[in-house]
Amino acid sequence: MNIVVLDSDNLAGEADFPEIDHPKFGWLQYVESTPDQMEDRCWRSDIIISVSTRIDRAVMEKAYKLRLIVVAGNSYDHIDLDTAKERGIKVSNVPGSNPVATGDTKLICQQVAANINAFLQGRDRNIVGN
């Protein structure tokens, strides 16, 4: 299982994500990702985490294993929900949180991991647009 965080620098505090409940996974965390870097960083990902970096049709089509996009915050308007739905990709967020509020960063990181763990257990948690 491959997980990539595209833009942890967009969180106000230090992005310290807790472990997920899966026996074998790789976790790549980037402070930012430009449009030119997206395909290379996402192509083998099962799960993508984004604070505000746009995830569009081109990215989803290249990410052939992608099953879940987790928005590290409340707003998910940077995700192409129509393409996600077409491709059977779940999209979740962290409702009621604000990535630019320093006090929310720890909660956001915990909730992102909780969303991933729920997904891995076959449960929907904070799913949007599907």
N, C-alpha and C positions, 0 to 999 in steps of 0.2 A: 504494500500500500504506500503510495507516494502522496505527500501533502506538501503544498507550496503556499507560502505567505508572500503575497506580491508587494506589499507596501506598509510594513510595520512602522515606518517613520511617520505615517499619518496618524498614529495614535499619540495622544498628548504625553503619556508616560511611557515607561519601559515596557515593551511587549514581551511578557514572560508567560508563554502559554504552558499550561500544565500538560502532563503526559496524557495520552489517550489510552483507552482500554482496548488495545489491539496488540497481539504478540509480536508482530513484525511490521514496522513502518519506517519510512524515511521522511524527514521533516526538513524542508529547505525554507529559510526565512530571509527575504530580501527587504532592505529598508525602502527601496523604491524600484519600480519597473517601468521602463519606457515602452511605448508601442512596439519599437523594434526588438525588444527583448522578450516580449510576451510569448511568442510561439516556442522559442527555445526553452523558456522556463516552465511552460505549461504542458507541453506535448505528451508527457508520460504521467501526468498527475491524475490521481483518482479523486482528490479533493483540492479545491483552490479556495484560499482565504483572501479576501480583498476588503480593505477599508473603503477606498474610493477609486481605485484603478479600474478603468472600464474593461469589462469582459463582454466581448461581442461575438457575433457568429463566427468570424475567422478564428478566434481563439478556441472556441468550443469545437469547431470542426477539426482543428489540429490536435486537440486534447482527446484522443480517441478513447481513453479509459475513464474520462471524467464522469463522475456520478453525483457529486455534490459541490455546490458553491456556497461558502459561508461568508456572509457579509459581517465584518467586525464592526458593527454599529447598527443603527436603526434604519438609515436610508439605503435603499437598494436600487435607486434609479440609474445607477451606472452598470447594471446587469441587463443584458438582453433576455428578458423573461420569455419572450415568444420563442426564441431559439432554444432556450433551456427546456421549455415544455416540449417542443418538437423532438428534441433529442433524449427526452426522459431523464433530464438532469434536475435534481432537486435543488432549490435555492432556499437557504434559511438566513435569518438575521438575528440580531440581538435587540429586541424591542425595548424602547424606553432608555436607550443609552446614547451617549454622545462621545464620539472618538476624540474630540478636541477638549473634552473636560478631563483634566488630569486624574480626578477622582474616579472616573469611570473605566480607566484602562484595565485595572486588575479584574473588575467585574466582567468586562468585555472578553478578556482572555479566558476566564473561567467558563463563560457562557458559550464561547466558540467551541471549546473542548467538549462541553456538555452536549452541544448540538451534534458534533461529530460522533460522540459516543452513542447518542440516541440513534443516529442514522445507522451506525454499525450494528446496533441491536435490532434493526428493522422497525424502529419507531420514528414517527415524524415529530420534530420539535422545532417550533418557530418557522415553519415552512411558509413561504410567501409565493404568490403568483402561480401556483400549480393547481 
